[in-house]
């Protein structure tokens, strides 16, 4: 069931919307925000692609002989390397900025206006550096072509993620606007409907459950049987209604590239047994990761996306030259990447059942402290009892515009 927020006030200030939420919870129906994309999402996404082409085209002008007019000679190889390194480091810094600000909601709210600028600058810097590297190694160099595809897919995915995250935050704010934290404060144009519905909800002892469901819907933008069972042991988490297109695409392409690297180099360098063993592991991982990820429901996709964080341990071998050789491949393909895939395959529901460690692990993957906070999910006002005999419309018997009633649909 989809929830369509109202721009004026929270739909859960209206008792009929509360009743529909009560029915959905009683029938164990999944509830999620109807996150329609912004109208200008796709034109802006195409502009990022255009920025990438412009950066690559500008970089291809770099090796022209006209540069010697500025005193830049091909004999000065260190200068060319430093220029390439400067553009690469600038682009990677902007990648980190864009990724972290979309991960932390508080940072995202403060940096919303600067994220699109950072994505465009990141795309231009990295494509320019790839074009410079192509001038050294040639256009047919396979690593350069892979990096170019990775940058194009990653920057486009980041732009889409930014639009979807912005829309989700706007809708969550609309859902929370005017909501007092409990359905006990809901109103209706009919005092009789208000008494009857609140009495039925109280009779089934579902008031606190609905308060928790609405609180989780505002915080994580989705409420399903799995998320409700997870939140009971972990406490409130962050957005689980969506997943990063950029991170999934980059991870899938990265695993394919790792298989290619292992297939080409490891047997020649490390012998038949270890080489074939690494080949098998790398091939299975590249094949299974998209299947595991895409076969999950959306809340498990959000969890699987956060399991990719364990791959941070491999950054010294992927980005720099601090960790090379067979030891890196063994740790990557026999320890870290299998751990990531096992956690993603299990999902948050199974992991949360593990005593102590399961809930703590889930909270850490969502960038929260391992220990569950003592405060509950509901607003502090949500502990007040319902007085059905005195439940009245706050403005007496005067009718109220009920255009917001029944906004939950589908």
N, C-alpha and C positions, 0 to 999 in steps of 0.2 A: 504494500500500500504506500502511495506517495503522499507526502505532505507538501502542500503549496503554501509557503508563508505569505502573510499579508503585509503590505508596506506600511500600514497605519499602526497596527498593534498586533501583539501575539494572538494567534488563533486560539491558544489555550486559555485566554481570558473568557472564552465563550463556552458555555456548558455543553452545547451539542458537539463541539469539536472534542471536548474532553470525553464525552460518551463514545464517540467513534474510536478514540484512542483506547478506551476501556474495552470495547469489543475486539479491537485488533489484538490487544494483549491477551484477552481471554481465548482467542482462537489461535494464538501463537503465530500471527502473521508478521512477516518482516516489514518494518516501517523505515522509510528513508526520505530524505529531502529531495524534492524534484529539482535537481540542479541543471537547469537549462543553461547552455553556454551563452556567453555574452554575444550581442549582435555583431560586434567588431572583432570577434576572436579569430576567425579564419583570415581576414585581410591582414591583421597584425602578424599572424603566423607566417604568411607568405612574405611579409616584409623582412622577417628574420632570414628567410632563405635568400632573399635578394641581397641582404647585407653580407651573407656568406659568399655569394658569387662576386660581389664588389670587392671584398677583402682578398679573395683568391686572385681576381684579375689584377688588382693593384700589386699584389706580391709577385705576379708573373712579370711585371715590368721591371722588377728589381735587377735581374742580371743583364739588362741592356748595356751596351758599351757606353751609352751616354752618361752613365754614372761616373765614369772616369773624369768627366768634366768637373765634378764636385770633389775630386781628389781621392775617390774611393777606388783603389786598385785591387785587382784580383790577387795580387801578391800579398796583400795584407789580409791573410786568412783569419787572424784573430778578430779583426773588426767585424767580418761577416758572421762569425760564430757568436760574438757578443750581441749583435743586432738580432739574430735569430733567437738567442736565449732570452733577450729582453721581451720580445713579442710573445714567446711561449710562456714565460713566467707571468706576464701580465694577464694573458688569457686564462691560465690556470688559477690565478688569484680571483679573477672574476667568476670562474666556475665555482670555487669554494664559497664566495659571497652569495651567489644566486642560490646554490643548493642549501646552504645553512639557513638563509632567511626564509625559504619556503618550508624548512623543517621546523623551525621554532616560530610559533604563532605570534609571540610578542614581538620578535624581531621583524616578522613579516608585516605586521600592522604598521610599524614605524618606517619600514623601508619599501612600502608598496610602490611609491612613485619612482624609486630609483632602480628597482629590479629590471624593468624593461630596458632601461638605458644600459645596465650592466650586461644583460643578455646580448644586446646588439654589439657593444664594445668587445665582449668576450668572443663572439662569432667572428668579428673583423680581425681581431688580434690573432686568433688561432689559425684562421684560414690564410692570413698573410704569412704566418710562420711556416705553414705547410707549403705554401708556394715558394718561399725562400729555400726550404729544404729540397723541394723538387728541382730548383735551379742547381743544387749541388749534386743530387743523386739521379735526376731524370724524372720525367712524368710517368714512366712505366714502373717505377719502383713500388712494389706491392705494399710495404709498410706505409708509405706516404698516401697511397690510395685508400688504405684502410683507415688511417687517421682522418682523412678528409670525409669519408662516409660517416665515421664516428662523430665528428664535429657537427656535420649537418643534421644527423638524427638526434644527437644530444641537445643541440641548441633549439631545434624545432620542438622537441619534447618539453624542454624547460619553459618555452613560451606557452605551450598548451597547459602545462601544470600551473603556471602563474595565473592564467585566466580562470581555470577551474577552482583554484584555491581562493582567489578573490571572490568568485561567485558564491562559494560555500560559506565564507565568512560573512558576506552580506546577508545571506539567507538565515544563518544562525543568529545574527544580530536581530533580524526581523522577527524570528521565532521567540526570542527572549525579551523583546521590547514590550514593557508593561506587564510581563508575567511575574507574579509575586513569589514564585517558587513552589506553589502548591495549587492543586485544583480546587482546594477549599474556597479560594477567592474567585472562582469562576462566576460569571454573571449570565443572565438571560433576559430576554424581553418578556418572558412569561415566568412569574413567580412559581406557578404550579409545576412547570417543567423543571425548574431549578431544584425544587424540593424533591421531586420524584427521581430525578437522575442522581442527585447526590445521595439520596437514601439507598438506591440500588447499588451504587458503587461502594458505599459504606457497608451494606449488608453482605457483600461478597469480600469484604476486607481487602480491597484493591486500591485504596487511596494512596498508601505509601508506595505501592508498586508502580502506579501511574506517575506519581511524582518523580520516582527514580527513572522511569522510562523517558519522561519529558526532559529531565536533566541530562540524561545520556544522549538524547536526540539533539539537544542544543550543543553539547560538548563534542560528541564524536559523529554527529549528523546521521546516525543510523541506529536502529534498534531491532535486533533479531534475537532468536532463542540463544544463539551462540554468544553474541555480545552481552546479553543480559547475564548469562551464566559466568562469563569471564569477569564482568565488572563486579560481581558479588564477591570475588576473592581478590581482585587487583585494585579495586577502587576506580575512580574516574581516570580515563586515558584521553588521548588526543584523537584527532580525526581518523576514523576508520571507514569512512564512506567512499574513499577514492584512493587511487594508487598513482604513483609517478610513472608517466609514460617514458620520460627521459631515462630514469634509473633502470627500468626494466629493459628498454631497448639497448642501452649501453652495456648492461650486464650480459644480455644474450649475445651481442656482437663480441664482447670481450671473451666469453667462453669459446666461441667459434675460433677466434684468433689464437687463443691459447692452444686449442687442439692443433691448429696449423703449425704453430711453433714447435710443439712437442713432436708432431709427425715428421717435420723436416729435420730437426736437429738432434733429438735425444738418442735415437738408436746409434747414430754415428759416433756420438760423444760418450755415451754411458753404457754401451753394450746392449746385446739383444734382449736380455731378460728385463732389466729395468726400463729400457726404451719401450718395449711392447707393453709392459705393465702401465707405464704412464700414458701410452697411446690409448689403451682401453679405458682408463679412468677419465681422461680428458674427453674422449669421444662420447662416453655415456653421459658425462656432465653437460656437455654442449647440447645433447639431444633431449635430456630429461628436464632441464631447467624451464624451457618454455611450456612443456606439457604440464609440469607440476604447478607452475604459476597460473596459467590460463584456465586450468581446470577447477580452481578454487572459487568460492563466492567472493563478493567484493570485500567483505571484512577480513577474510583470510588473505586476499591479495594485498591489502594494506599491511598486514602483519608480515607476509613474505617479503614485501619490499623493504621493511625495516630489518629483516634478517640479513640483508646484503651488507649491513654495517660491519659484520665480522670480517669482510674482505678488506677492511682498512688495514689489517695486519699485513696484507700483501703489497701495500703501496710502495715500500722501498724497492721491491723487485719490478713493479710495473712501471713506475715513473723514472726512477733514477737507476744508478748502477751500484747501489749499496749492497744489493743482495742478488747474486746471479748464480747460475749453475744448477746442478741436479738437486741440491738441498732445497732451493726455492721451489722447484717443480714438485718435489715430494711433499713438502709442507702444503703447497697450494692445492694439489690435486688429490692428496690422500688424507688431508686433515681439514683445512679451512673450508674449502668449497663443499666437500661432503657434509660438513657440519651445517653450513648454510642451507643446503638442500634438505637435510633431515628436519631441521627446525621448520622450514617452510612447508614441508609435506605434512608434518604433524598438525600444524595450525594452532591458533591460540586456545581453542577449546580443549584439546588434549594436553597441551603444555600447562595450562592453568590448573589441571588436576594434580600435578606433581606437588607434593607438600613443600611449602616454604620456597624452594628454589624456582618452581614454575611461575608463580605470580611475580616474584622478584625479577626474574629474567624478562618477563613481558613488560614490566614497568621500565626496566632499563632500556629495552629496545625502543620504547616510546619516549626516551629522553626524560625519564622521571626517576625520582629516588627509589631505591629498591623497596623500602618499607612503605607499606600502605598508610596513608594519613588517617588519623583518628576520626576526622570529620566525615560524615556520610555524603551521599550524592545529593541529597535534597537541600533546598534552601532552609535556613533555620526556622522560618515561619511555617514550614510544612508540618510541624509537630502539633499544631493546634487542632483540637477535635472539631468535628462538624456538628453544628446544632441544626438539625433538620427542621425543627419546629419554628425556628426564627429565621430560616433562610429566606431572605427576601431580595428583591431587586434593589440595588443600592440607591436608586432614585425613586423608591416607592413603586407605584403601579404605572408609572409613565412608560410608554413604549420606547424601545431603543432600536435604532437601525440595526437589523440583524443580517447585514450583508456578509459579515464574516462567518456566520454559522455555516457549518458543513463544508469548510474549505478543504478538508481532507477528502480525497477522491481516489478513483481508480481502484 
